[in-house]
Amino acid sequence: MRTYRHTLPVRLGHWLNVLCLLILIMSGLQIFNAHPALYRGDRSDRDRPLLSMRAVMTESGERRGITTVLGHPFDTTGLLGYSSETRRGFPSWATLPGPQWLAMGRRWHLFFAWVFVVNGLLFGLHAFFSRHFWRDLFPKWNDWRNIGRDVRNHLAFRHPTGEEATRYNVMQKMAYTGVVFGLGPLIVLTGLSMSPAFDAAFPWLPDLFGGRQSARAVHFLACFSFVGFMAVHLFMVATTGLVNNLRSMLTGWYRIERDGGTRDEQACR
Amino acid sequence: MTSRPAANPTVDRRRFLSRAFQATGLLLLAGCDNLSRSDWFQALLGKTEQVTKEAQRVLSPRQAMAKEFTLDDLSPVFPANGTSDPESEEYQALAKNGFAGWKLEIGGLVQTPSRLSLDELRALPSRTQITRHDCVEGWSAIAKWKGGKLSELLERVRPLPSARYIVFHCADPDEDGRPYYESIDFEDAHHPQTILAYEINDLALPIQHGAPVRLRVERQLGYKQAKYIMRIELVESFESIAGGKGGYWEDQGYEWYAGI
């Protein structure tokens, strides 16, 4: 049995998001590398960072990368602070462009930030008027009732089949709703809080996050929350039928297995 | 005995897939770096600047003020970025005399070109403001600035109708001898917080912060806040100046509109 799972606007929006997020994360790390430290409040007091990545010279003349989080130093040579024999926050394979190049990193970032925002707004409008939010994404009373069972099934890697597989379960609904209404707006608003012109027009915005530097720190945390979401999302995509999931996000069509059977069992019948 | 896990076809396939992924990733990265170096792509991405500028100016009233802070918010140390002591002989000679011989030249598309001494600049209506300096690198610092209002100065020299930009020529050349310069438009020049600052935290502006005078154009990033100003020129277009992009950093790929 097959079901039409993802409409065309949702699929287009999804793949545009893939492109935007990859570019935004990597160009964001490039921008971060221009001053690889985070602070609380409105100003950057260099002696009191929340997080910093530095290269230091040991007594034997060797360079090490040191990442300090809330005053606790960690040796992160090769990954953070010092990699490929260069002083840099994140390594070149994680940044866009690869070499240190702030001006170009900003161009990539600010261009795709617009694409990301416009794409997000169009998705929001579509999902609202097509009732996609209401029908598919918002958790309902029934979902909450079964949350215990869903969590147990998830932990045991038992994934729904049959009619149930046509709907998102409560954890998916919470994750997607959280990203669309929480993380997405958060990363855009913290990004805008770093704009001095935007701050002049809306001074309450950086204050909402505790100042421009706090907003920058939250922007960084939100970025890694996106990375975390993407990691879990990819893991779930891969473990619940990679081909079927990919096909449904490319063509819209999702194959549903009959109740109670795994694919192997069905193949034997 | 060494067992070769590659004999297992599943592992073999996995290894192949993971290498294929890595190779694709590397190719994509190299492709992006090539794109970054191509002029047409830089120009395409650069289109954002105009969109951002228009959007921000629609959202933000012309006279929207940058937040002003209190004395408690001052940075204990205000970092000096870029040049901290211009090497030119002319500048060093001026500095030796406490800038007594310094004259700010204002010319270009104006009806009355003028030369102002530091004392004459201090006699202009001034403004004192405690504002946040946001560097393009990402850090911020807060200081108290006092300076003559640029709008007052412009009124005196009476700009010609064709003037569109105010260009600030500075005393600090880089290692290749290219001088620092910056430019802003009239919207920013007439903003009440746009001043030619000669004091930081109640002290005469020290050399590291741009003595004798630096620009404060709040609502824009740090590289717009030109230090060591020697000459102000009103122009219709900055295309014939240096790299033609309106500023030292702009010529190196940074946005002319530095509101974000």
Interface residues (C-beta under 8 A of the other chain):
Chain A: I31 F32 A34 H35 A37 Y39 D42 R43 S44 D45 R46 W93 L96 P97 G98 P99 W101 L102 A103 M104 R106 R107 W108 L110 F111 W114 L192 M194 S195 P196 A197 F198 D199 A200 A201 F202 P203 P206 R212 Q213 R216
Chain B: L29 C32 D33 S36 Q42 L44 L45 G46 K47 T48 E49 V51 T52 Q56 L59 S60 P61 A64 M65 A66 K67 F69 D73 S75 P76 V77 P79 R132 D134 C135 V136 E137 G138 W139 S140 A141 I142 E218 R219 Q220 L221 W249 Q252 G253 Y254 E255 G259 I260
